[in-house]
Amino acid sequence: MVLQNYTTSEKYVLNSCGETYPISDDADQAMNIKAEEVSDTEKEEELVPITFVEIKAEPESTLNELEPVLGDEQQYSHDECDKSFNDRGNPKRHPSVHSGEQRFCCDVCGKLFNQHRTLKEHKHVHSVERPFSCDVCNKSFSVQSYLKRHQRVHSREQPFCCHVCNMLFSHQNSLKRHQRVHSGEQPFSCDVCSKSFRVQCNLKRHQRTHSGEQPFCCYVCNMSFSHQNSLKRHHRVHSGEQPFSCDVCNMSFSIQSNLKRHQRIHSGEQPFSCEVCNTTFTASSNLKRHQRTHTGEQPFSCEVCNMSFGHQNSLRRHQRMHSQSSQSSEDT
C-alpha cells in the first residue's frame, strides 16, 4: 500500500509487517502502471462461481471413535496377554509366541523361528560381515542384539530376575532355563529311551551315549571323548595340572570328584551303603566292588587262561603268575 505525506509530498510504501519506507517517483510510476494492467486483466476474465460443501460437525461423544490423524498412534492389543502394539499387523503375528508355532525356516541351517523378524536377525549369523564391535575387547558380532548381550559380560549387568527365588541373570534364555528348576519342566526328550532334560545341550550330550559319537579329540594322543568336560579333564593328564586342592592337607587333584572323595577321609563321611549288608563306603567304586561279593559277578577275565575275577587287582596279581612262568621257561 502507498501512503502520501501531504506536508512534505513524500510517498511511502506500507509492507505486510506494518513498516513504511520512502519510494522514488520512478518506482511510484511503475507501480501505477502495474496496477492498471492488473485491473484491465480482471475486467477481461469471467468470474467463476465457487461453491462450498457444508461441513457437518461430529458430536463430542463420537470423537474418541474416529481414526487417528497422521502422527498419532493407535494401540492394538492381544486378548491373551494384554500386550499392545502400534502396528495393526503385530497382534496377528504375536499369537505364535504363545502357541510355539515355528513357520519360518532358515534356508542355510534349517533352524525354525516363530517370527519372520527373528529369522532375519538369525540370518546375520551366517553372514561373514560382523559390523557390531565391542569397545572393551573388540569382539565383533553380526547382530546388534548379540553385542548388547555380550556387553553384559563386562558390565556384569543382570537385568533378568526370577520371580520365585529372586536369582539374577544376564540373559533372558538363562532365566528361562532356570525357571524350569522351579516348574519341573523337562521339554527335551530322547527319542531312543524317552529320558527328558531341562536343557537342550544336556539332551544332545546324552544322545551320544546311544550313538557312540565322540567328537572331542585330544590333540596330544588323539584319544576321543563324547563330552567336552571329559576332554578337559583328560588334558590334565598331559599337562600335569592339579587345580583342585584339599583345604585340610593341601593334597591336590586333577579331577574335582577325586578331591571330594579324598575329603571324606577327613570328614569320615560314608554316603554309599550296601543294600544287602548295610556296609558303608566313602566312594561309589568301593561299593560296586563290594557288591560283587554278594552277586558273585566276576567281570575281569584273564586273556591267557580265561580265568575270571571279581576285582581288577586280583586279575593283575594272577597275570603276574603267567609272566613269571614264561620268564622262567625262557631262562631254562
C-alpha positions as CSV (number, residue, x, y, z in Angstrom):
1,M,0.0,0.0,0.0
2,V,1.3,3.5,-1.0
3,L,0.9,6.3,1.6
4,Q,1.5,10.0,0.9
5,N,2.6,12.7,3.4
6,Y,0.8,15.8,2.2
7,T,3.0,18.1,4.3
8,T,6.2,17.0,2.6
9,S,4.8,15.5,-0.6
10,E,6.8,12.3,0.1
11,K,5.3,8.9,-0.7
12,Y,5.8,5.8,1.4
13,V,5.2,2.0,1.0
14,L,3.4,0.1,3.8
15,N,4.5,-3.6,3.8
16,S,2.7,-6.6,5.3
17,C,4.5,-6.2,8.7
18,G,3.2,-2.6,9.2
19,E,6.6,-1.0,8.4
20,T,6.9,2.0,6.0
21,Y,9.8,3.2,3.8
22,P,10.0,6.0,1.1
23,I,9.8,5.4,-2.6
24,S,11.1,7.3,-5.6
25,D,8.9,8.9,-8.3
26,D,10.0,6.3,-10.9
27,A,9.0,3.4,-8.6
28,D,5.7,5.0,-7.9
29,Q,5.0,5.4,-11.7
30,A,5.9,1.7,-12.3
31,M,3.6,0.6,-9.5
32,N,0.7,2.6,-11.0
33,I,1.3,1.1,-14.5
34,K,1.3,-2.5,-12.9
35,A,-1.9,-1.8,-11.0
36,E,-3.6,-0.6,-14.2
37,E,-2.6,-3.8,-16.1
38,V,-4.0,-6.0,-13.3
39,S,-7.2,-4.0,-13.2
40,D,-7.6,-4.4,-17.0
41,T,-7.0,-8.2,-16.8
42,E,-9.5,-8.6,-14.1
43,K,-12.2,-7.0,-16.3
44,E,-11.5,-9.4,-19.2
45,E,-11.7,-12.6,-17.1
46,E,-15.1,-14.1,-16.3
47,L,-15.8,-14.7,-12.7
48,V,-16.1,-18.4,-11.8
49,P,-18.6,-19.2,-9.1
50,I,-17.3,-21.1,-6.1
51,T,-19.5,-23.4,-4.1
52,F,-18.7,-24.5,-0.5
53,V,-19.5,-28.0,0.7
54,E,-21.4,-28.0,4.0
55,I,-19.2,-29.4,6.8
56,K,-21.1,-31.2,9.5
57,A,-19.5,-31.2,12.9
58,E,-19.2,-34.6,14.7
59,P,-20.9,-34.8,18.2
60,E,-18.4,-34.7,21.0
61,S,-19.4,-38.2,22.2
62,T,-18.2,-39.8,18.9
63,L,-14.8,-38.1,18.7
64,N,-13.0,-40.9,20.5
65,E,-14.3,-43.4,17.9
66,L,-12.6,-41.7,15.0
67,E,-9.5,-43.0,13.3
68,P,-6.3,-41.2,14.5
69,V,-4.9,-38.4,12.3
70,L,-1.4,-38.6,10.8
71,G,1.2,-38.6,13.5
72,D,-1.0,-40.1,16.2
73,E,-0.5,-43.7,17.4
74,Q,-3.3,-46.3,17.7
75,Q,-2.9,-49.2,20.1
76,Y,-3.9,-52.7,19.1
77,S,-3.9,-55.3,21.8
78,H,-3.8,-59.1,22.1
79,D,-6.5,-60.6,24.3
80,E,-4.4,-63.4,25.8
81,C,-1.7,-61.4,27.3
82,D,-3.0,-57.8,27.0
83,K,0.2,-56.8,25.1
84,S,-0.4,-53.7,22.9
85,F,1.0,-52.8,19.5
86,N,1.2,-49.7,17.3
87,D,1.1,-51.8,14.1
88,R,-2.2,-53.4,13.2
89,G,-0.4,-56.5,11.8
90,N,1.6,-57.2,15.0
91,P,-1.4,-58.7,17.0
92,K,-1.9,-61.2,14.2
93,R,1.8,-62.3,14.2
94,H,2.1,-62.2,18.1
95,P,0.0,-65.4,19.0
96,S,2.7,-67.6,17.5
97,V,4.8,-66.6,20.6
98,H,2.2,-68.3,22.8
99,S,1.5,-71.3,20.5
100,G,5.1,-72.1,19.9
101,E,4.4,-72.4,16.2
102,Q,7.6,-72.1,14.1
103,R,6.7,-71.3,10.5
104,F,9.8,-69.5,9.3
105,C,12.8,-71.8,8.4
106,C,16.4,-70.7,7.7
107,D,17.4,-71.9,4.3
108,V,21.0,-72.2,5.4
109,C,20.9,-74.3,8.6
110,G,17.2,-75.3,8.7
111,K,16.6,-73.7,12.1
112,L,12.9,-72.7,12.7
113,F,11.6,-69.5,14.1
114,N,8.1,-68.3,15.1
115,Q,8.6,-64.8,13.7
116,H,10.0,-63.6,10.4
117,R,11.8,-60.7,12.2
118,T,13.7,-63.3,14.3
119,L,14.6,-65.3,11.2
120,K,16.0,-62.2,9.5
121,E,18.1,-61.4,12.6
122,H,19.3,-65.0,12.7
123,K,20.5,-65.0,9.1
124,H,23.2,-62.5,10.0
125,V,24.9,-65.4,11.9
126,H,25.7,-67.0,8.5
127,S,27.0,-63.7,7.1
128,V,30.7,-63.1,7.1
129,E,30.1,-59.4,7.9
130,R,30.3,-58.5,11.6
131,P,29.7,-54.7,11.8
132,F,29.0,-54.5,15.6
133,S,32.1,-54.4,17.7
134,C,32.6,-54.4,21.5
135,D,34.5,-51.3,22.6
136,V,36.1,-53.2,25.5
137,C,37.5,-56.4,23.9
138,N,37.0,-55.7,20.2
139,K,35.0,-58.9,19.7
140,S,32.6,-58.4,16.8
141,F,29.1,-59.6,16.1
142,S,26.8,-59.9,13.1
143,V,23.7,-58.7,15.1
144,Q,23.5,-55.7,17.4
145,S,21.4,-57.6,20.0
146,Y,24.2,-60.1,20.3
147,L,26.6,-57.3,21.0
148,K,24.3,-55.9,23.7
149,R,24.1,-59.3,25.3
150,H,27.9,-59.7,25.2
151,Q,28.5,-56.3,26.8
152,R,26.8,-57.6,30.0
153,V,29.9,-59.8,30.5
154,H,31.9,-56.7,31.0
155,S,29.3,-54.6,32.9
156,R,28.1,-57.6,34.9
157,E,24.6,-56.3,34.4
158,Q,21.9,-58.9,35.3
159,P,18.5,-57.4,34.3
160,F,16.5,-60.6,34.4
161,C,15.2,-61.7,37.8
162,C,13.5,-65.0,38.8
163,H,10.1,-64.2,40.4
164,V,10.4,-67.3,42.6
165,C,13.9,-67.0,44.2
166,N,15.0,-63.5,43.0
167,M,18.1,-65.0,41.4
168,L,19.5,-62.7,38.7
169,F,20.7,-63.5,35.2
170,S,22.4,-61.5,32.4
171,H,20.5,-63.3,29.6
172,Q,16.8,-64.0,29.2
173,N,17.4,-67.5,28.0
174,S,19.4,-68.3,31.1
175,L,16.4,-67.2,33.2
176,K,14.0,-69.4,31.2
177,R,16.3,-72.4,31.7
178,H,16.5,-71.6,35.4
179,Q,12.7,-71.3,35.8
180,R,12.4,-75.0,34.8
181,V,14.1,-75.8,38.1
182,H,11.0,-74.5,39.9
183,S,8.4,-75.7,37.4
184,G,10.0,-79.2,36.9
185,E,9.5,-78.8,33.2
186,Q,11.7,-81.0,31.0
187,P,10.8,-80.3,27.4
188,F,13.7,-82.0,25.7
189,S,13.1,-85.8,25.3
190,C,15.4,-88.5,24.0
191,D,13.7,-90.4,21.1
192,V,15.6,-93.6,22.0
193,C,15.0,-94.0,25.7
194,S,12.4,-91.2,26.3
195,K,14.6,-89.7,29.1
196,S,13.8,-86.0,29.4
197,F,16.0,-82.9,30.1
198,R,15.5,-79.3,31.1
199,V,18.3,-78.1,28.7
200,Q,18.7,-79.0,25.1
201,C,22.5,-79.3,25.3
202,N,22.1,-82.0,28.0
203,L,19.9,-83.9,25.6
204,K,22.5,-83.7,22.9
205,R,25.2,-84.9,25.3
206,H,23.0,-87.8,26.4
207,Q,22.2,-88.8,22.8
208,R,25.9,-89.6,22.3
209,T,25.6,-92.5,24.7
210,H,23.3,-94.1,22.2
211,S,25.1,-93.1,19.0
212,G,28.6,-93.7,20.4
213,E,29.7,-90.4,18.9
214,Q,33.0,-89.0,20.3
215,P,33.5,-85.6,18.7
216,F,36.1,-84.2,21.1
217,C,39.6,-85.4,20.4
218,C,42.9,-84.9,22.3
219,Y,45.5,-83.2,20.2
220,V,48.3,-84.9,22.1
221,C,47.3,-88.6,22.0
222,N,44.2,-88.5,19.7
223,M,42.1,-90.1,22.3
224,S,38.4,-89.1,21.7
225,F,35.6,-88.3,24.1
226,S,31.8,-87.8,23.9
227,H,31.8,-84.8,26.3
228,Q,34.0,-81.7,26.2
229,N,34.4,-81.8,30.0
230,S,35.9,-85.3,29.7
231,L,38.4,-84.0,27.2
232,K,39.3,-81.1,29.6
233,R,39.9,-83.5,32.4
234,H,42.0,-85.7,30.2
235,H,44.2,-82.8,29.1
236,R,45.4,-82.5,32.7
237,V,47.0,-86.0,32.4
238,H,49.4,-84.4,29.8
239,S,49.8,-81.0,31.4
240,G,50.1,-82.4,35.0
241,E,47.8,-79.6,36.2
242,Q,46.1,-80.3,39.5
243,P,43.8,-77.3,40.2
244,F,41.7,-78.9,43.0
245,S,43.4,-78.7,46.4
246,C,42.3,-80.1,49.8
247,D,42.0,-77.3,52.3
248,V,43.0,-79.7,55.2
249,C,46.2,-81.3,53.9
250,N,46.8,-79.3,50.7
251,M,46.9,-82.5,48.6
252,S,45.9,-81.6,45.0
253,F,44.0,-83.4,42.3
254,S,43.4,-83.1,38.6
255,I,39.7,-84.0,38.9
256,Q,37.2,-82.4,41.3
257,S,35.4,-85.7,42.1
258,N,38.7,-87.2,43.3
259,L,39.1,-84.2,45.7
260,K,35.5,-84.8,47.0
261,R,36.3,-88.5,47.6
262,H,39.5,-87.6,49.4
263,Q,37.8,-85.1,51.6
264,R,35.6,-87.8,53.0
265,I,38.8,-89.3,54.6
266,H,39.0,-86.2,56.8
267,S,35.2,-85.8,57.4
268,G,34.6,-89.6,57.9
269,E,31.5,-89.3,55.6
270,Q,30.5,-92.7,54.0
271,P,27.4,-91.9,51.9
272,F,27.4,-95.1,49.8
273,S,25.6,-98.0,51.6
274,C,25.2,-101.7,50.6
275,E,21.5,-102.6,50.4
276,V,22.3,-106.2,51.4
277,C,24.6,-105.8,54.5
278,N,24.4,-102.1,55.1
279,T,28.2,-101.7,54.9
280,T,29.0,-98.1,54.0
281,F,31.8,-96.7,51.8
282,T,33.4,-93.3,51.0
283,A,33.4,-94.0,47.2
284,S,30.8,-95.5,44.9
285,S,33.5,-97.5,43.2
286,N,34.3,-99.2,46.5
287,L,30.6,-100.0,47.0
288,K,30.4,-101.6,43.5
289,R,33.5,-103.7,44.2
290,H,32.0,-104.9,47.5
291,Q,28.6,-105.7,45.9
292,R,30.3,-108.4,43.7
293,T,30.9,-110.4,46.9
294,H,27.1,-110.8,47.2
295,T,26.3,-111.3,43.4
296,G,29.3,-113.5,42.6
297,E,29.9,-111.4,39.5
298,Q,33.5,-111.8,38.0
299,P,33.8,-109.2,35.2
300,F,37.6,-109.3,34.9
301,S,38.9,-112.2,32.8
302,C,42.5,-113.4,32.0
303,E,43.2,-113.4,28.3
304,V,45.7,-116.2,28.8
305,C,43.7,-118.9,30.6
306,N,40.2,-117.2,30.7
307,M,40.1,-117.4,34.5
308,S,37.8,-114.6,35.8
309,F,37.9,-112.4,38.9
310,G,35.6,-110.2,40.9
311,H,38.3,-107.5,41.4
312,Q,40.7,-106.0,38.9
313,N,43.6,-106.1,41.4
314,S,43.0,-109.9,41.7
315,L,43.3,-110.2,37.9
316,R,46.6,-108.2,37.9
317,R,48.1,-110.5,40.6
318,H,47.0,-113.5,38.6
319,Q,48.6,-112.2,35.4
320,R,52.0,-111.9,37.1
321,M,51.9,-115.7,37.6
322,H,51.8,-116.1,33.8
323,S,54.6,-113.5,33.2
324,Q,56.8,-115.1,35.8
325,S,56.3,-118.7,34.4
326,S,57.0,-117.5,30.9
327,Q,60.2,-115.8,32.1
328,S,61.5,-118.8,34.0
329,S,60.9,-121.1,30.9
330,E,62.9,-118.7,28.8
331,D,65.8,-118.8,31.3
332,T,66.0,-122.6,31.1
